[in-house]
Amino acid sequence: MPSVCAAPNCGKETESNLKCPICLKKGVSNVFCDQSCFRTSWNTHKSIHTAEDGSDDYNPFPTFSYTGDLRPHYPLTPRRPIPKHIKLPDYAKTGKPISEIKNDRIGRIPVHTPKEIEKIRKVAKLSREILDAAGKLVKPGITTEDIDALIHKECLKRNCYPSPLNYYNFPKSVCTSVNEVICHGIPDKYVLQDGDIVNVDVSIYYLGFHSDLNETYYVGDKAKANPDVVRLVETTREALDLAIAAVKPGLAFRDLGNIIEEHATKNGLSVVKTYCGHGTGELFHCQPNVPHYAKNKAIGIAKPGMVFTIEPMLNLGSYRDIQWPDNWTATTLDGKFSAQFEHMMLVTEDGVEVLTARFDDSPGGAVPRI
């Protein structure tokens, strides 16, 4: 019976018997197509092994100059399997979103048909259900890996593919960004502490369309009692709401950054410039690009039928960011906390429809400023 190649950049079925010797010692069978797959993927694959000293938890980048208190906690668990009946995006096996790459050369902002919009609404609702399941789980003592396991399970239960999984070889089904992590945090063995904040960024693929949303959650009562943390989280939440309120036909996408930065500045916060909102639909990421800072040069005017995200990332300190050696985790340059909120929306004939809006019983939500 064929196995799936364990190389993150392969994922093909293979009849090979070439197995990782370290995994075999642990009683785990990870098969590779050939020596080439094994060698080229070693630096990524070895992250699932325990440390050489036998410890259950280690920092894979001990010489890196971290800017805050957070550290990665390896080993990572192996890539979670996807049942054969679930429809896959084009990058699920190769790691390369070919359709996205080709579309970037065109630069066209998709306008969706009524039938497509109905499907997107269904996908957006499912993604909200999945995020809410994670939000109910967030508390001191759970790991970000626990969140990933739950998200993966909730996706499969709804016949959805977790969009981050193997997107440019991202190893997990969700992004979990703790404290100074701005975005793209990789779930691992880190145990959430009372006083932390964590952003859970859920994206799913279903019925041929992607949905994308995220929220930042307070971990325990200590976080809600910290005035600076509350100011950060609630200002970010408000900035997104203010930007959404401005969306209607004729809006220049570049103007959204002015609204967000004005509110951030009034509250003593900075706006991350490296990452932006984006179109989403048949592609995980596409036009328009939606920067969150003022005086940007984004191209495009909102028209009915366009679907995109706004996802401001605000920091307590500098807006500048730095990336960990895992090539994903983006943190603040000064190690101070960062927060993010994201909704996916549809431009209507006379305004906007928030496709990923919270339900009446959604966990989390605004808290009073201190």
C-alpha positions as CSV (number, residue, x, y, z in Angstrom):
1,M,0.0,0.0,0.0
2,P,1.5,3.4,-1.0
3,S,2.6,5.9,1.6
4,V,2.7,9.7,1.4
5,C,6.2,11.1,1.2
6,A,7.1,12.9,4.4
7,A,9.1,15.6,2.6
8,P,7.1,18.9,3.2
9,N,7.7,20.0,-0.3
10,C,6.6,16.8,-1.9
11,G,3.5,15.1,-0.4
12,K,3.2,12.5,-3.2
13,E,2.2,8.9,-2.8
14,T,5.2,6.6,-3.0
15,E,6.0,2.8,-2.9
16,S,9.4,3.6,-1.5
17,N,10.7,1.9,1.7
18,L,13.2,4.7,2.5
19,K,12.5,5.8,6.1
20,C,14.0,8.3,8.4
21,P,16.2,6.3,10.8
22,I,15.6,8.6,13.8
23,C,11.8,8.4,13.4
24,L,12.1,4.6,13.2
25,K,13.9,4.5,16.6
26,K,10.9,6.4,18.0
27,G,8.5,3.9,16.5
28,V,7.3,6.4,13.8
29,S,7.3,5.5,10.1
30,N,8.1,8.5,7.9
31,V,8.7,7.4,4.3
32,F,10.5,9.4,1.6
33,C,10.3,9.1,-2.2
34,D,14.1,8.9,-2.6
35,Q,17.4,10.2,-1.2
36,S,16.8,13.6,-2.9
37,C,13.5,14.2,-1.1
38,F,15.1,13.1,2.2
39,R,18.2,15.3,1.9
40,T,16.4,18.4,0.7
41,S,13.8,18.3,3.4
42,W,16.1,17.3,6.3
43,N,16.3,20.8,7.8
44,T,12.5,21.0,8.0
45,H,11.8,17.3,8.8
46,K,14.2,17.2,11.7
47,S,12.0,19.7,13.6
48,I,9.7,16.8,14.5
49,H,12.5,15.0,16.3
50,T,13.3,15.4,20.0
51,A,16.4,17.2,21.0
52,E,19.7,15.4,21.1
53,D,19.8,15.5,24.9
54,G,16.4,13.7,25.0
55,S,14.4,16.6,26.3
56,D,10.8,16.9,25.3
57,D,10.9,20.6,24.6
58,Y,13.7,22.6,23.0
59,N,14.6,25.8,21.1
60,P,15.7,24.9,17.6
61,F,17.3,28.3,17.0
62,P,19.4,28.9,20.2
63,T,21.7,31.4,18.7
64,F,19.0,33.7,17.2
65,S,18.6,37.1,18.9
66,Y,15.0,37.1,20.0
67,T,13.4,40.5,20.6
68,G,11.0,39.4,23.3
69,D,10.4,36.7,25.9
70,L,8.7,34.2,23.6
71,R,10.7,31.2,22.2
72,P,9.7,28.4,19.8
73,H,9.0,25.1,21.6
74,Y,9.9,22.1,19.4
75,P,9.6,19.3,18.3
76,L,6.7,20.1,16.0
77,T,4.2,17.3,15.4
78,P,4.2,15.8,11.9
79,R,1.9,17.2,9.3
80,R,-1.7,16.2,10.0
81,P,-3.3,14.0,7.3
82,I,-6.2,15.0,5.1
83,P,-8.9,12.4,4.1
84,K,-9.1,11.7,0.4
85,H,-12.7,12.9,0.1
86,I,-11.8,16.5,0.9
87,K,-11.2,18.8,-2.0
88,L,-7.7,20.2,-2.0
89,P,-6.3,23.6,-3.2
90,D,-3.6,23.4,-5.8
91,Y,-0.8,23.8,-3.3
92,A,-1.9,21.1,-0.9
93,K,0.6,18.5,-2.2
94,T,3.4,20.7,-3.8
95,G,3.4,23.6,-1.4
96,K,3.3,26.0,-4.4
97,P,0.0,28.0,-5.1
98,I,0.5,28.0,-8.9
99,S,-2.9,29.6,-9.6
100,E,-2.1,32.4,-7.2
101,I,1.3,33.0,-8.7
102,K,-0.1,33.2,-12.2
103,N,-2.9,35.5,-11.1
104,D,-0.4,37.9,-9.5
105,R,0.9,38.6,-13.0
106,I,-2.5,39.7,-14.1
107,G,-3.3,42.1,-11.3
108,R,-7.0,41.8,-11.7
109,I,-9.4,42.2,-8.8
110,P,-12.1,39.5,-9.0
111,V,-15.8,40.4,-9.1
112,H,-17.9,37.5,-8.0
113,T,-21.2,36.3,-9.5
114,P,-24.3,35.9,-7.3
115,K,-23.8,32.1,-7.3
116,E,-20.2,32.4,-6.3
117,I,-21.2,34.8,-3.5
118,E,-23.7,32.3,-2.1
119,K,-20.9,29.7,-1.8
120,I,-18.5,32.2,-0.3
121,R,-21.1,33.1,2.4
122,K,-21.4,29.4,3.3
123,V,-17.6,29.0,3.6
124,A,-17.3,32.2,5.6
125,K,-20.0,31.0,8.1
126,L,-18.1,27.7,8.5
127,S,-14.8,29.5,9.2
128,R,-16.5,31.6,11.9
129,E,-17.8,28.4,13.5
130,I,-14.3,26.9,13.5
131,L,-12.6,30.1,14.9
132,D,-15.2,30.2,17.7
133,A,-14.4,26.6,18.6
134,A,-10.8,27.7,19.1
135,G,-11.8,30.8,21.0
136,K,-13.6,28.7,23.5
137,L,-10.5,26.6,24.0
138,V,-8.2,29.5,24.8
139,K,-7.1,29.6,28.4
140,P,-4.0,29.3,30.5
141,G,-2.5,25.9,30.4
142,I,-3.3,24.9,26.8
143,T,-0.7,24.8,24.1
144,T,-0.8,26.4,20.7
145,E,-0.5,22.9,19.4
146,D,-3.8,22.1,21.1
147,I,-5.4,24.9,19.1
148,D,-4.0,23.5,15.9
149,A,-5.2,20.0,16.6
150,L,-8.7,21.4,17.3
151,I,-8.8,23.6,14.2
152,H,-7.7,20.6,12.1
153,K,-10.4,18.4,13.6
154,E,-13.1,21.1,13.2
155,C,-12.2,21.6,9.5
156,L,-12.3,17.9,8.7
157,K,-15.7,17.6,10.5
158,R,-17.1,20.1,8.0
159,N,-15.3,18.6,5.0
160,C,-13.1,21.7,4.8
161,Y,-9.3,21.9,4.0
162,P,-7.4,24.1,6.4
163,S,-5.9,26.7,4.0
164,P,-2.6,27.3,5.7
165,L,-1.6,23.7,5.7
166,N,1.4,23.3,3.2
167,Y,0.8,26.8,1.8
168,Y,4.4,27.6,0.8
169,N,5.2,24.6,3.0
170,F,3.6,26.1,6.2
171,P,3.5,23.1,8.5
172,K,0.3,23.6,10.4
173,S,-3.4,24.1,9.9
174,V,-3.7,27.5,11.6
175,C,-1.5,30.5,12.6
176,T,-1.2,31.2,16.4
177,S,0.5,34.4,17.2
178,V,1.4,35.0,20.9
179,N,2.3,38.3,22.5
180,E,5.1,40.0,20.4
181,V,4.3,37.8,17.4
182,I,2.6,39.9,14.8
183,C,1.5,37.1,12.5
184,H,2.2,33.7,11.1
185,G,3.1,32.0,14.4
186,I,3.6,28.3,14.1
187,P,1.7,26.2,16.7
188,D,4.0,24.3,18.9
189,K,4.4,23.1,22.5
190,Y,4.2,26.6,24.0
191,V,1.9,26.6,27.0
192,L,-0.3,29.7,27.1
193,Q,0.2,31.8,30.3
194,D,-2.2,34.0,32.3
195,G,-1.4,37.5,30.9
196,D,-0.7,36.4,27.3
197,I,-2.7,37.4,24.3
198,V,-3.0,35.0,21.3
199,N,-4.2,35.7,17.8
200,V,-5.8,32.7,16.1
201,D,-5.9,33.1,12.3
202,V,-8.3,30.6,10.6
203,S,-8.5,30.1,6.9
204,I,-10.4,27.3,5.2
205,Y,-11.0,26.0,1.7
206,Y,-14.5,24.6,0.8
207,L,-16.7,24.5,-2.3
208,G,-13.8,25.8,-4.3
209,F,-13.4,29.0,-2.2
210,H,-11.3,30.2,0.7
211,S,-12.4,32.1,3.8
212,D,-10.1,34.1,6.1
213,L,-10.6,35.7,9.5
214,N,-8.8,36.1,12.9
215,E,-9.2,37.4,16.4
216,T,-6.9,38.2,19.3
217,Y,-8.0,36.7,22.6
218,Y,-7.0,37.5,26.1
219,V,-5.5,34.6,28.0
220,G,-6.8,34.7,31.6
221,D,-7.8,37.6,33.8
222,K,-4.3,39.0,34.1
223,A,-4.3,40.0,30.5
224,K,-7.6,41.8,30.9
225,A,-6.2,43.7,33.9
226,N,-3.2,45.1,32.0
227,P,-4.1,48.6,30.8
228,D,-1.6,48.6,27.9
229,V,-2.6,45.2,26.7
230,V,-6.3,46.2,26.8
231,R,-5.5,49.5,25.0
232,L,-3.7,47.5,22.3
233,V,-6.3,44.8,21.7
234,E,-9.4,47.1,21.9
235,T,-7.8,49.8,19.7
236,T,-7.0,47.1,17.0
237,R,-10.6,45.8,17.2
238,E,-12.0,49.3,16.9
239,A,-9.6,50.2,14.0
240,L,-11.0,47.3,12.0
241,D,-14.6,48.3,12.7
242,L,-13.9,51.8,11.6
243,A,-12.3,50.7,8.4
244,I,-15.2,48.3,7.6
245,A,-17.7,51.1,8.2
246,A,-16.1,53.1,5.3
247,V,-16.4,50.3,2.8
248,K,-18.8,50.9,-0.1
249,P,-18.7,51.1,-3.9
250,G,-16.3,53.8,-5.0
251,L,-14.0,53.5,-2.0
252,A,-10.3,53.7,-2.9
253,F,-8.6,50.8,-1.1
254,R,-5.7,53.1,-0.2
255,D,-8.0,55.2,2.0
256,L,-8.5,52.4,4.5
257,G,-5.0,52.8,5.8
258,N,-5.7,56.5,6.7
259,I,-8.6,55.5,8.9
260,I,-6.7,52.7,10.7
261,E,-3.5,54.7,11.3
262,E,-5.4,57.8,12.6
263,H,-7.2,55.7,15.2
264,A,-3.9,53.8,16.1
265,T,-2.0,57.1,16.5
266,K,-4.7,58.6,18.8
267,N,-4.2,55.6,21.1
268,G,-0.4,55.6,21.1
269,L,0.1,52.6,18.8
270,S,1.9,51.9,15.6
271,V,0.8,50.2,12.4
272,V,2.6,47.3,10.9
273,K,3.5,48.0,7.2
274,T,4.9,44.7,6.1
275,Y,1.6,42.8,5.9
276,C,-1.7,43.8,4.4
277,G,-5.3,42.7,3.8
278,H,-6.1,41.0,0.5
279,G,-8.6,39.6,-1.9
280,T,-9.8,36.1,-1.3
281,G,-12.1,33.7,-3.0
282,E,-11.0,31.0,-5.4
283,L,-7.5,32.0,-4.4
284,F,-6.2,32.2,-0.8
285,H,-4.6,35.6,-1.6
286,C,-5.2,37.8,-4.6
287,Q,-5.9,41.4,-5.5
288,P,-6.7,43.9,-4.0
289,N,-3.9,44.5,-1.6
290,V,-5.2,46.5,1.4
291,P,-2.4,48.2,3.4
292,H,-3.3,49.4,6.9
293,Y,-1.0,52.4,7.1
294,A,-1.6,56.0,5.9
295,K,-0.5,57.5,2.6
296,N,0.0,54.1,1.0
297,K,-0.2,53.6,-2.8
298,A,-2.6,50.7,-3.0
299,I,-4.4,50.3,-6.4
300,G,-8.1,49.7,-6.9
301,I,-11.6,51.0,-6.3
302,A,-14.3,49.0,-4.5
303,K,-17.1,47.6,-6.7
304,P,-20.1,45.4,-5.8
305,G,-19.1,41.7,-5.9
306,M,-15.5,42.2,-4.6
307,V,-14.5,40.1,-1.6
308,F,-11.4,41.0,0.5
309,T,-10.0,41.1,4.0
310,I,-9.0,44.0,6.3
311,E,-6.7,42.8,9.0
312,P,-4.9,45.6,10.9
313,M,-1.8,44.7,13.0
314,L,-1.0,47.3,15.7
315,N,1.9,47.3,18.0
316,L,2.6,48.9,21.5
317,G,6.0,50.0,20.3
318,S,7.8,50.2,16.9
319,Y,5.9,49.2,13.8
320,R,9.0,47.4,12.5
321,D,9.2,43.6,12.4
322,I,11.7,40.8,12.3
323,Q,11.3,37.2,11.2
324,W,12.4,34.1,13.1
325,P,14.7,31.6,11.3
326,D,11.6,29.3,10.7
327,N,10.9,31.8,7.8
328,W,7.4,32.4,9.0
329,T,7.1,33.8,12.5
330,A,7.0,37.7,12.4
331,T,7.6,39.5,15.7
332,T,7.9,43.1,16.7
333,L,11.5,44.5,16.5
334,D,11.4,45.7,20.1
335,G,9.7,42.7,21.6
336,K,6.5,44.6,22.6
337,F,3.1,43.1,22.2
338,S,1.2,43.2,18.9
339,A,-2.6,42.5,18.2
340,Q,-4.5,41.8,15.0
341,F,-8.2,41.4,14.0
342,E,-9.5,40.3,10.5
343,H,-12.8,40.1,8.8
344,M,-13.6,39.1,5.2
345,M,-16.2,41.3,3.5
346,L,-18.3,41.6,0.4
347,V,-18.9,45.0,-1.3
348,T,-22.6,45.3,-1.9
349,E,-24.6,47.8,-4.1
350,D,-24.9,50.3,-1.3
351,G,-22.3,49.3,1.3
352,V,-20.7,46.2,2.8
353,E,-21.6,42.8,4.2
354,V,-19.2,41.4,6.8
355,L,-19.1,37.7,5.8
356,T,-17.2,36.5,8.9
357,A,-19.2,38.5,11.4
358,R,-19.3,37.3,15.0
359,F,-22.3,35.3,16.2
360,D,-24.3,36.3,19.3
361,D,-22.6,33.6,21.3
362,S,-19.1,34.0,19.8
363,P,-16.4,33.8,22.5
364,G,-14.0,36.7,23.2
365,G,-15.3,40.1,22.3
366,A,-14.6,43.6,23.6
367,V,-13.7,44.4,27.2
368,P,-13.9,47.8,28.9
369,R,-10.8,49.9,28.8
370,I,-9.0,50.3,32.1
